[in-house]
Amino acid sequence: MGYRIGYQCFSSQEDAADWLLSQQPPTITAEGRVIRPYKVGQTWQVEGQPVNLYFPECDIGEQIKLGIFTTFPLLFLFFMVWGFRILYKLVYSATNSAEGGGGDD
């Protein structure tokens, strides 16, 4: 079991929070103060207040299965198109050589 942020699945909630909060740009207030999240020990804080984040659960194995489930039909389609293209070239070259067509007439 892991924790999801977008399409990524992190193994621990701390890793997910680290990734998410380290991506946040600082905010500059009208008074010119810079507000940004920072990590103290194991917890993230903003202006001295702890940040509590909750992430939906995800399963890395489930994501791999979904990737395989999505990839195989696309690969099958690719190889079918490739196979028909090769077959077309074989038939076309066989019929052209039978007609004596070399283009040097």
C-alpha positions as CSV (number, residue, x, y, z in Angstrom):
1,M,0.0,0.0,0.0
2,G,1.2,3.5,-0.8
3,Y,0.0,7.1,-1.0
4,R,-1.0,8.7,-4.3
5,I,-0.2,12.2,-5.6
6,G,-1.4,12.6,-9.1
7,Y,-0.3,9.5,-11.0
8,Q,2.6,8.8,-8.6
9,C,2.4,6.2,-5.8
10,F,4.8,6.8,-2.9
11,S,5.7,4.0,-0.4
12,S,5.3,6.2,2.7
13,Q,3.2,9.2,3.7
14,E,6.4,11.1,4.6
15,D,7.9,10.5,1.1
16,A,4.6,11.8,-0.4
17,A,4.6,14.9,1.8
18,D,8.3,15.6,1.1
19,W,7.7,15.4,-2.6
20,L,4.6,17.5,-2.6
21,L,5.7,20.3,-0.2
22,S,9.2,20.5,-1.7
23,Q,7.5,21.4,-5.0
24,Q,5.7,24.4,-3.6
25,P,7.1,27.8,-4.6
26,P,7.4,30.4,-1.8
27,T,4.7,33.1,-1.5
28,I,5.6,36.8,-1.0
29,T,3.1,38.8,1.0
30,A,2.2,42.4,0.5
31,E,4.5,43.3,3.4
32,G,7.4,41.5,1.6
33,R,7.5,38.5,3.9
34,V,8.4,35.1,2.3
35,I,6.1,32.3,3.3
36,R,7.2,28.8,2.4
37,P,6.9,25.3,3.9
38,Y,9.9,24.0,5.7
39,K,10.7,20.7,7.4
40,V,11.5,20.4,11.1
41,G,12.5,16.9,12.0
42,Q,9.8,14.7,10.6
43,T,7.0,17.3,10.2
44,W,6.5,20.1,7.7
45,Q,5.5,23.6,9.0
46,V,4.3,26.9,7.5
47,E,4.9,29.9,9.7
48,G,5.4,27.6,12.8
49,Q,2.1,25.7,12.2
50,P,2.3,22.0,11.4
51,V,1.0,20.9,8.0
52,N,-1.3,17.9,8.1
53,L,-1.8,16.2,4.7
54,Y,-3.9,13.3,3.8
55,F,-3.4,11.3,0.7
56,P,-5.5,8.7,-1.0
57,E,-4.2,5.1,-0.8
58,C,-2.8,3.4,-3.8
59,D,-1.2,0.0,-4.6
60,I,2.0,-0.1,-6.7
61,G,1.2,-3.6,-7.9
62,E,-2.3,-2.4,-9.0
63,Q,-0.6,0.4,-11.0
64,I,1.7,-2.1,-12.7
65,K,-1.3,-4.3,-13.6
66,L,-3.1,-1.4,-15.1
67,G,-0.1,-0.4,-17.1
68,I,0.2,-3.9,-18.5
69,F,-3.6,-4.0,-19.2
70,T,-3.2,-0.7,-21.2
71,T,0.0,-1.5,-23.0
72,F,-0.7,-4.9,-24.4
73,P,-3.7,-3.9,-26.6
74,L,-1.6,-1.0,-28.0
75,L,1.4,-3.3,-28.7
76,F,-1.0,-5.7,-30.4
77,L,-2.4,-3.0,-32.6
78,F,1.1,-1.8,-33.5
79,F,2.2,-5.3,-34.5
80,M,-0.9,-5.9,-36.5
81,V,-0.4,-2.7,-38.5
82,W,3.3,-3.6,-38.9
83,G,2.4,-7.1,-40.1
84,F,-0.1,-5.9,-42.6
85,R,2.4,-3.4,-43.9
86,I,5.0,-6.2,-44.4
87,L,2.4,-8.4,-46.0
88,Y,1.3,-5.6,-48.4
89,K,4.9,-5.0,-49.4
90,L,5.4,-8.7,-50.1
91,V,2.3,-9.0,-52.2
92,Y,3.1,-5.7,-54.1
93,S,6.6,-6.8,-54.8
94,A,5.5,-10.3,-56.0
95,T,2.9,-8.8,-58.4
96,N,5.2,-6.1,-59.7
97,S,8.0,-8.6,-60.5
98,A,5.5,-11.0,-62.2
99,E,4.5,-8.2,-64.6
100,G,8.1,-7.5,-65.4
101,G,7.9,-4.0,-64.1
102,G,11.3,-2.6,-63.3
103,G,10.6,0.8,-64.8
104,D,13.4,0.6,-67.4
105,D,11.2,0.3,-70.5
